[in-house]
Structures are given as C-alpha cells and as structure tokens.
Amino acid sequence: MTTSATGPTPPTDPTGSAAPVDPAVRAELGRLRDSIDNIDAAVVHMLAERFKATMQVGHLKAEHHLPPADPAREARQIERLRALAESAKLDPAFAEKLLNFIIAEVIRHHEQIAEHPTAPEA
C-alpha cells in the first residue's frame, strides 16, 4: 500500500481496479491483452516493411526527378482503404485518418530523399 497527500492508496490489481477481480476475469483479460500485444507487434512489423518499400519508391522518384507526392494515387488508395475498412467493419473515417498519417510520413521521407539522394536510409 502506498501513501499519498490524501492518505493511503489501496493496492490495485492489473485492471487498475481497487476491488478484487475474479481470477477467471483476470485470466481472460490477460489472454485478450496478449492477443492485442501480438497484433500490435505485427502492425509495427508490417509498417516497417511498408516503409522499406516506400523508401525504394522515394529513391526511384528522386532518381527520375518525380515529385514526392502523387495526389491521384493517394486519393485512389484512400478510397480503396475506406472500402476495405467498411467490408472489415472498421470505421472508414478512422482508416482514412490512419492512411493520411502514413502518407504524410512517406511524403516527408520522399522529400528528404529528393534533397539528399545519397544519404543512408533511416
């Protein structure tokens, strides 16, 4: 038990609750969180692979003096991902926000590559 300026703080369990939690609930929570952790790891690895490919695109664009952004392709990709999200029962607006965030980072990489085409990749 810890003490704060307002008095003793009761110990908490992994759910953050001060009340005791049924061991079966705690086990299920742990199982679900393990699954979430595995999915998060897969997402990070998939994003790393995606950025490896987009870095190659950036070098190709720089070599051929193409612009870092391709608004027509970006618009097609957003529509494509919105449709995929909808069929997967994921909020299409969320999918669009996520893709816009990724696209902005890709464009930033492409701009850096265009400015310094011989710099090592991040």
Backbone torsions as a table, in degrees:
resi	resn	phi	psi	omega
1	MET	NA	137.3	178.5
2	THR	-105.3	163.3	178.9
3	THR	-120.3	135.7	176.8
4	SER	-120.2	-178.9	179.5
5	ALA	-61.5	-23.8	-178.6
6	THR	-97.3	3.3	178.2
7	GLY	121.1	-174.8	-177.8
8	PRO	-66.6	142.7	177.0
9	THR	-105.3	123.8	-179.1
10	PRO	-66.3	148.4	178.0
11	PRO	-63.2	147.8	179.0
12	THR	-114.0	156.1	175.4
13	ASP	-92.9	179.0	-176.4
14	PRO	-59.0	-18.0	179.8
15	THR	-83.6	-7.6	-177.8
16	GLY	88.1	1.2	-178.1
17	SER	-89.7	142.2	177.0
18	ALA	-80.1	-20.3	-179.1
19	ALA	-83.1	149.4	177.3
20	PRO	-62.8	144.7	-178.9
21	VAL	-113.5	137.4	177.7
22	ASP	-55.2	132.2	-179.9
23	PRO	-56.1	-33.1	178.5
24	ALA	-66.9	-38.8	177.8
25	VAL	-66.9	-43.6	179.0
26	ARG	-60.3	-41.7	179.4
27	ALA	-65.2	-43.2	179.1
28	GLU	-65.1	-41.6	177.2
29	LEU	-60.5	-43.9	178.0
30	GLY	-62.1	-42.8	179.1
31	ARG	-62.2	-45.3	-179.7
32	LEU	-65.6	-39.7	179.2
33	ARG	-68.1	-35.4	175.0
34	ASP	-60.9	-42.3	178.5
35	SER	-63.3	-43.9	177.9
36	ILE	-60.5	-43.3	179.2
37	ASP	-61.2	-40.3	178.1
38	ASN	-65.3	-41.7	178.8
39	ILE	-64.6	-43.3	178.2
40	ASP	-58.5	-42.6	179.0
41	ALA	-62.9	-42.4	179.4
42	ALA	-63.9	-41.1	178.8
43	VAL	-61.0	-44.6	179.8
44	VAL	-61.4	-44.8	-179.9
45	HIS	-65.9	-38.2	178.3
46	MET	-67.0	-39.6	176.9
47	LEU	-65.0	-38.3	177.8
48	ALA	-61.2	-43.6	177.8
49	GLU	-64.1	-40.4	179.0
50	ARG	-61.7	-44.5	-179.0
51	PHE	-69.3	-30.1	173.9
52	LYS	-60.5	-43.9	-179.9
53	ALA	-67.8	-42.0	-178.4
54	THR	-70.3	-26.6	174.6
55	MET	-65.8	-38.9	177.0
56	GLN	-64.1	-40.1	176.2
57	VAL	-60.7	-42.9	179.7
58	GLY	-60.0	-42.0	178.1
59	HIS	-66.1	-40.6	178.3
60	LEU	-63.6	-43.9	178.2
61	LYS	-62.1	-44.0	-179.3
62	ALA	-63.5	-42.2	-179.1
63	GLU	-61.3	-33.8	-176.5
64	HIS	-106.6	14.5	175.9
65	HIS	55.4	41.5	175.8
66	LEU	-92.8	152.4	-178.9
67	PRO	-67.5	149.1	180.0
68	PRO	-62.1	-33.4	-178.5
69	ALA	-103.2	151.9	175.9
70	ASP	-134.9	82.7	-173.7
71	PRO	-55.2	-34.9	-179.8
72	ALA	-66.4	-45.3	177.9
73	ARG	-64.3	-42.2	-179.8
74	GLU	-59.3	-42.8	179.7
75	ALA	-64.1	-41.2	177.8
76	ARG	-63.3	-42.6	-179.3
77	GLN	-64.8	-39.5	178.9
78	ILE	-63.5	-45.9	178.0
79	GLU	-61.5	-42.5	179.4
80	ARG	-61.2	-47.2	-179.1
81	LEU	-69.4	-33.5	175.7
82	ARG	-62.0	-43.0	179.0
83	ALA	-65.6	-43.1	177.0
84	LEU	-60.6	-42.5	179.8
85	ALA	-61.9	-45.4	180.0
86	GLU	-59.3	-44.0	-179.7
87	SER	-70.0	-22.8	178.5
88	ALA	-92.2	4.9	-178.4
89	LYS	63.4	35.9	175.1
90	LEU	-111.1	141.7	-179.6
91	ASP	-57.7	116.0	-179.8
92	PRO	-59.2	-32.5	178.4
93	ALA	-65.7	-38.6	176.6
94	PHE	-64.0	-45.6	-179.8
95	ALA	-59.9	-40.1	179.2
96	GLU	-66.0	-42.9	178.3
97	LYS	-60.9	-43.7	179.7
98	LEU	-62.5	-47.3	-179.8
99	LEU	-64.4	-39.7	177.4
100	ASN	-61.4	-38.7	177.1
101	PHE	-62.9	-44.9	179.7
102	ILE	-65.3	-45.3	180.0
103	ILE	-59.4	-43.1	179.6
104	ALA	-59.9	-40.1	179.2
105	GLU	-68.5	-40.5	177.9
106	VAL	-61.6	-46.0	179.6
107	ILE	-61.3	-41.2	177.7
108	ARG	-59.7	-43.8	176.5
109	HIS	-61.0	-44.8	-178.0
110	HIS	-63.7	-37.7	177.4
111	GLU	-65.0	-42.1	178.5
112	GLN	-63.2	-42.7	179.6
113	ILE	-63.7	-41.5	179.9
114	ALA	-63.0	-36.6	-179.9
115	GLU	-74.8	-33.9	-176.8
116	HIS	-135.9	70.1	-172.6
117	PRO	-62.2	-21.0	-178.2
118	THR	-99.0	0.0	179.3
119	ALA	-67.9	146.2	178.4
120	PRO	-65.4	150.3	-179.8
121	GLU	-72.0	149.4	179.8
122	ALA	-74.2	NA	NA
